[in-house]
Amino acid sequence: MAEMTDQEMRKLLERALSFSKAEAFEANIFGNRGGNIRYARNSVSTAGAADDTTLVVQSNFGTRTGTVTANEFDDASIERAVRRSEELARLAPEDPEFMPPLGPQQYLPPSAGAYSAATAGVSPEYRARVAASSITPAAARDCTAAGFFQNGVNWQGMVNSKGLSAFYRQTQASLSVTVRSNDGTGSGYVNRDVNDIAGFNPEEISSIALDKAVASRNPVAIEPGKYTVILEPEAVVEMLQPLVGSFNARQTDEGRSFLSKPGGGTKLGEKFVNEKISIWSDPQDKDVPASPWIGDGRATARTMWIDKGVVANLFYSRYWAEKQKKPATPFPTNMIMAGGDASVADMIKDVARGILVTRFWYIRFVDPQTLLLTGLTRDGTFFIENGAIKHAIKNFRFNESPIIMLNNIEALGRPIRVQGSMVPPMRVRDFTFTSLSDAV
């Protein structure tokens, strides 16, 4: 199926609505079209295209719900899906937290940066060039590249029996590259994504991973302990996602969050990290645009989560917001963090003795109540001495809480886009590494 316009989505969804006999009804459509290329061992392994559109219909009788998914859109197939969702709804148990469909909502216009026809139309030849931009220079420097590039357009639409309708389209392209030195001792990594392919430079992106792989060969073991660290944006976003994802009002109110107070209450409005830290979400941001609505139809808007170190908001389900008599603030659909003007190279110059971390991986919770995390460094970890990188070091396991990390901030660099978020590199004192890892 070709990419659907808002008008085409509306027409299909209203056809589904016309078949409904339920007390309440909702129909959603999710579609995507694009291509990809994967490579490993300095050779393309797969390349392909995907084109998929799915209709999801939901019927309600009282607080009972039935949901059916379909991918055939003739009238008979759509009506059959609607009838089946009604049958399932009558069989379903009562839902004590059921919320009726919302009525019409006011949505912000999508960010001008959300959709790019050039990104939607990337050719197989372009994707082959992206793969070559990693493979050719890696082979020339006695290294091996592996990576995945994909591009495409996504669309989604929603209508319900209360008169709500919402539509959104966006394009995206992303490239992740891992380069290993052929002696098996060095590794480098990079991950970048954009909405608009204009200005996307796969050669420049791939060179980041290649340079790290070459520089990280023959790493030296140093003692674990507390170090000043410079965390590149890939490492920062991996530590912040569990933090921002935990700003859940229900978990907090029920005493299951690091934002819960002993004996009851929350830390909303209280300072809990360094005043340099401000984090927000904004669907209209030009660098990381997001949908102006979430899956239940609620409108999204610019929302502060941490404002100069202070807990500014929590996100709610509609049920919990009604129960607590609070505004139903949606969860963050992107993450944007204030930073500074320095580059990673600038920040290294101010470190007498420390460690540069490219990224973390295999992050797991140790203690959700304190948000203590554990994980490993990976793909380029380096020792810094007297303002310069001296040599590669073996990887570490860490045990650290992003709350402690954000209280130990010394400097913030220039934000860049990673994994759909805008985050800066940061310099942090007393980051805790607990043991060595022999993994490259």
C-alpha positions in Angstrom: 0.0 0.0 0.0 1.2 3.5 -0.8 1.8 6.0 1.9 -1.6 7.2 3.2 -2.7 10.8 3.5 -4.7 12.1 6.4 -7.8 12.1 4.2 -7.3 8.5 3.2 -6.8 7.4 6.8 -9.9 9.3 7.9 -12.0 7.6 5.1 -10.9 4.1 6.1 -11.4 4.7 9.8 -14.8 6.2 9.3 -15.8 3.2 7.3 -14.9 1.0 10.3 -16.9 3.3 12.6 -19.9 3.1 10.3 -20.2 -0.7 11.0 -20.1 -0.4 14.8 -23.0 -1.4 17.0 -21.1 -1.0 20.3 -21.7 1.5 23.0 -18.3 3.0 22.3 -15.9 2.4 19.5 -12.4 3.4 18.5 -10.4 2.6 15.3 -6.7 3.1 14.8 -4.5 2.8 11.7 -0.7 2.2 11.8 1.3 2.2 8.7 4.9 2.3 7.5 6.8 2.1 4.3 10.6 2.1 3.8 13.8 0.2 3.2 16.9 -1.1 4.9 20.3 -2.5 4.4 22.3 -4.6 6.8 26.0 -5.4 6.6 28.6 -7.5 8.6 32.1 -8.7 8.0 32.6 -5.8 5.5 29.9 -7.2 3.3 26.2 -6.5 2.7 24.2 -9.4 4.2 20.6 -8.3 3.6 18.7 -5.5 1.9 15.0 -5.1 1.6 11.8 -3.0 1.8 8.8 -3.1 4.1 5.3 -1.9 3.5 2.7 -2.5 6.1 -0.6 -1.0 7.2 -2.7 -2.3 10.1 -6.2 -1.5 11.2 -7.1 -1.9 14.9 -10.7 -1.8 16.0 -11.9 -1.6 19.6 -15.5 -2.1 20.8 -16.8 -1.4 24.3 -20.0 -2.4 26.1 -19.9 -0.8 29.5 -16.4 -1.4 30.8 -15.8 -4.5 28.7 -13.4 -4.2 25.8 -12.7 -6.3 22.7 -9.9 -5.5 20.2 -9.3 -7.0 16.8 -6.5 -6.3 14.3 -6.9 -6.5 10.5 -4.8 -5.9 7.4 -7.5 -6.3 4.7 -9.5 -3.2 4.0 -12.5 -4.2 1.9 -15.9 -3.6 3.5 -16.5 -7.3 4.2 -13.2 -7.7 6.0 -13.6 -4.5 8.0 -17.1 -5.3 9.1 -16.0 -8.8 10.1 -13.3 -7.3 12.3 -15.8 -4.9 13.9 -18.3 -7.7 14.6 -15.6 -9.9 16.1 -14.4 -7.1 18.4 -18.0 -6.8 19.6 -18.2 -10.5 20.3 -15.0 -10.4 22.3 -16.1 -7.3 24.2 -19.2 -9.2 25.4 -17.1 -12.0 26.6 -14.4 -9.9 28.3 -14.3 -9.3 32.1 -15.2 -5.9 33.5 -12.3 -3.5 33.6 -12.2 -1.5 36.9 -9.9 1.1 35.4 -11.8 1.5 32.1 -11.9 5.0 30.8 -14.4 6.0 28.1 -13.2 7.4 24.8 -12.3 11.1 24.7 -14.3 13.6 22.7 -12.7 16.0 20.1 -9.3 17.4 21.2 -7.2 20.4 20.1 -3.8 19.3 18.8 -0.7 21.4 18.1 0.3 21.4 14.4 3.1 18.9 13.7 6.7 20.2 13.7 7.8 21.4 10.3 10.8 19.0 10.7 8.7 15.9 11.1 8.2 14.9 7.5 10.7 14.9 4.6 9.7 13.6 1.1 13.4 13.0 0.5 13.7 10.7 3.5 10.6 8.8 2.5 12.0 8.4 -1.0 15.5 7.2 -0.3 16.6 4.8 -3.0 18.3 1.4 -2.8 21.3 3.0 -4.4 21.5 5.5 -1.6 21.3 2.8 1.0 24.1 0.9 -0.8 26.3 4.1 -0.6 25.6 4.2 3.2 26.9 0.6 3.6 30.0 1.4 1.4 30.7 4.5 3.6 31.5 2.1 6.5 32.8 -0.9 4.7 35.4 0.7 2.3 37.3 2.8 4.9 37.2 0.0 7.5 38.8 -2.5 5.1 41.5 0.1 4.3 42.4 0.4 7.9 42.5 -3.3 8.8 39.1 -3.2 10.4 35.7 -4.8 9.9 32.4 -3.0 9.8 28.9 -4.1 10.7 25.9 -1.8 10.6 22.2 -1.3 9.8 20.6 1.6 8.0 16.9 2.1 7.5 14.7 4.9 6.3 11.0 5.3 5.8 7.7 7.0 6.6 5.3 6.2 9.4 1.6 7.2 9.6 -1.0 6.8 12.2 -4.6 7.8 12.6 -7.5 7.5 15.1 -11.2 8.1 15.2 -13.8 7.2 17.8 -17.5 7.3 18.4 -17.2 10.5 20.5 -16.1 12.5 17.5 -12.3 12.5 18.2 -10.0 12.3 15.2 -6.2 12.5 15.1 -3.6 12.0 12.4 0.2 12.1 12.2 2.9 11.3 9.7 6.7 11.4 10.1 9.8 10.3 8.3 13.0 8.9 9.9 16.4 7.5 8.9 18.9 5.9 11.2 22.3 4.4 11.0 24.1 2.3 13.6 27.7 1.2 13.0 30.1 -1.1 14.9 33.7 -1.3 13.7 36.1 -3.9 15.1 39.9 -3.9 14.5 41.0 -7.1 12.8 43.3 -8.0 15.7 40.2 -8.4 17.9 41.3 -5.8 20.5 39.6 -2.5 19.3 35.9 -1.6 18.8 34.0 1.6 18.0 30.4 2.5 17.7 28.1 5.2 16.5 24.3 5.7 16.2 22.6 8.6 14.5 19.0 9.3 13.4 17.2 12.1 11.6 13.8 13.0 10.2 15.2 14.8 7.2 17.9 13.1 5.2 19.2 16.4 3.8 22.6 16.9 5.4 22.8 13.3 6.6 26.5 12.4 6.1 27.1 8.6 6.3 30.8 9.0 5.6 31.3 11.4 8.5 29.1 9.3 10.8 30.9 6.0 10.0 34.3 7.6 10.6 33.4 8.1 14.2 33.1 4.4 14.8 36.2 3.6 12.7 38.4 6.1 14.5 37.3 4.7 17.9 38.0 1.1 16.8 41.6 2.0 15.7 42.3 4.1 18.8 40.9 1.5 21.2 43.3 -1.3 20.1 45.4 -3.0 22.8 43.6 -1.6 25.8 45.3 -1.5 29.2 43.6 -2.6 32.4 43.3 0.0 35.2 41.9 -0.4 38.7 38.1 0.0 39.1 36.9 2.7 41.5 35.5 6.2 41.4 36.6 8.4 38.5 35.8 11.6 36.8 34.1 10.6 33.5 33.2 12.2 30.3 30.1 10.5 29.0 29.5 10.9 25.3 25.8 11.4 24.3 25.2 7.7 23.5 26.2 6.9 27.2 24.1 9.8 28.5 20.9 8.9 26.8 21.2 5.3 28.0 21.4 6.5 31.6 18.7 9.1 31.3 16.0 6.9 29.7 15.4 4.9 32.9 15.3 8.2 34.8 12.7 10.0 32.7 10.7 6.8 32.2 10.3 6.6 35.9 8.4 9.9 36.3 5.2 7.9 36.6 2.6 9.4 38.9 1.0 6.2 40.0 4.2 4.4 40.9 5.2 7.6 42.8 1.9 7.9 44.6 1.9 4.3 45.6 5.4 4.5 47.1 7.2 2.5 44.4 9.4 5.2 42.9 12.6 7.1 43.8 10.3 10.1 43.7 8.1 8.8 46.5 8.6 10.2 50.0 8.9 7.8 53.0 5.6 7.7 54.7 3.7 9.1 51.7 3.7 12.0 49.3 6.0 12.8 46.4 9.1 14.9 45.6 7.2 17.0 43.1 8.4 20.6 43.3 11.6 19.6 45.2 15.2 19.9 44.0 16.8 16.5 43.6 19.6 17.0 41.1 22.1 19.7 40.2 20.5 23.0 39.1 22.4 22.7 35.8 19.9 20.0 34.8 16.8 20.8 32.8 14.9 18.1 30.8 11.7 18.5 28.9 9.7 17.1 26.0 8.2 19.0 23.1 6.4 17.5 20.1 7.1 20.7 18.0 10.9 20.6 18.6 12.6 21.1 15.2 15.5 18.7 16.0 13.5 15.8 17.5 9.9 16.2 16.4 7.2 13.9 17.9 3.5 13.2 17.6 1.2 15.9 18.9 -1.0 13.2 20.5 -0.5 9.8 22.2 -2.3 6.5 21.7 -5.4 7.3 23.8 -5.9 10.6 21.9 -4.6 13.0 24.5 -2.8 16.0 23.2 0.9 16.5 23.9 2.6 19.8 24.5 6.0 21.1 25.8 6.3 19.8 29.3 9.1 20.3 31.8 10.1 17.2 33.7 13.2 18.6 35.5 13.5 22.4 35.8 16.9 23.5 37.0 17.2 20.5 39.2 13.6 20.5 40.4 11.0 17.8 39.8 8.5 19.7 37.6 5.9 17.2 36.5 4.8 13.6 36.6 2.9 11.7 33.9 -0.5 10.1 34.5 -2.8 7.6 32.9 -6.3 9.0 32.5 -7.6 6.6 35.1 -5.0 7.7 37.7 -5.4 11.4 36.9 -9.1 11.2 37.5 -8.7 9.2 40.7 -6.1 11.7 42.0 -8.0 14.7 40.6 -5.0 15.8 38.7 -4.4 16.9 35.1 -3.9 13.9 32.8 -0.3 14.9 31.8 0.8 12.5 29.0 4.2 10.6 29.1 7.1 12.2 27.3 7.3 11.4 23.6 10.8 12.8 23.2 13.6 13.9 25.6 15.5 17.2 25.3 18.2 18.2 27.8 19.8 21.6 28.2 23.5 21.7 27.6 26.4 24.0 27.0 28.6 25.0 24.0 31.6 22.7 24.6 32.5 19.8 22.4 33.8 16.5 23.9 37.3 17.5 22.9 36.9 20.8 24.8 35.7 18.9 27.9 38.7 16.5 27.8 41.1 19.4 28.0 39.8 20.2 31.5 40.3 16.7 33.0 43.5 16.0 35.0 42.7 12.3 35.4 39.6 10.5 34.2 37.8 8.2 31.7 36.1 8.8 28.4 33.1 6.5 27.9 31.6 6.0 24.4 28.5 4.1 25.5 27.0 1.7 28.0 25.1 -1.5 27.3 23.2 -4.2 29.1 21.9 -1.8 31.6 19.7 -3.3 34.4 18.1 -2.1 37.5 19.7 -3.0 40.8 17.3 -1.0 43.0 14.4 0.8 41.5 13.8 2.7 44.7 17.1 4.5 44.4 17.3 4.1 40.6 20.6 2.3 41.0 21.7 0.8 37.7 24.4 -1.6 36.6 25.9 -2.1 33.1 29.1 -2.2 31.1 31.1 0.2 29.1 31.6 -0.7 25.4 33.1 0.2 22.0 35.8 2.6 23.1 36.8 3.4 26.7 39.8 5.7 27.2 42.0 7.0 30.0 42.5 10.8 30.2 45.5 12.4 31.8 46.4 16.1 31.9 43.8 17.1 29.4 44.6 14.5 26.7 43.6 10.9 25.9 46.5 8.7 26.8 45.4 5.2 25.8 42.6 2.8 25.5 41.5 0.9 28.6 39.7 -2.3 29.2 36.0 -2.1 29.8 34.3 -1.7 33.2 31.1 -2.8 34.9 29.5 0.2 36.7 27.0 0.6 39.5 25.6 4.1 39.5 22.3 5.9 39.8 21.5 8.7 37.3 20.3 10.7 40.3 23.8 10.6 41.8 25.3 11.2 38.4 23.2 14.3 37.8 24.2 15.6 41.3 27.9 15.2 40.4 27.8 17.2 37.2 30.8 19.3 36.5 30.1 20.4 32.9 27.6 19.9 30.1 28.6 20.0 26.4 26.7 20.7 23.2 23.6 18.5 22.7 23.3 16.2 19.8 20.5 13.9 18.6 20.8 10.3 19.7 18.0 7.7 19.7 15.3 10.4 19.0 16.5 12.6 21.9 18.7 15.7 22.2 21.3 15.2 25.0 24.7 16.7 25.7 27.9 15.0 26.6 28.7 15.5 30.3 31.6 15.6 32.7 30.8 13.9 36.0 32.9 13.4 39.1 33.0 10.2 41.2 31.4 7.8 38.8 31.6 4.3 40.2 33.2 1.5 38.3 33.0 -1.8 40.3 35.0 -4.4 38.2 36.9 -5.0 35.0 35.4 -6.7 31.9 37.4 -8.6 29.3 34.8 -7.9 26.6 35.9 -5.7 23.8 
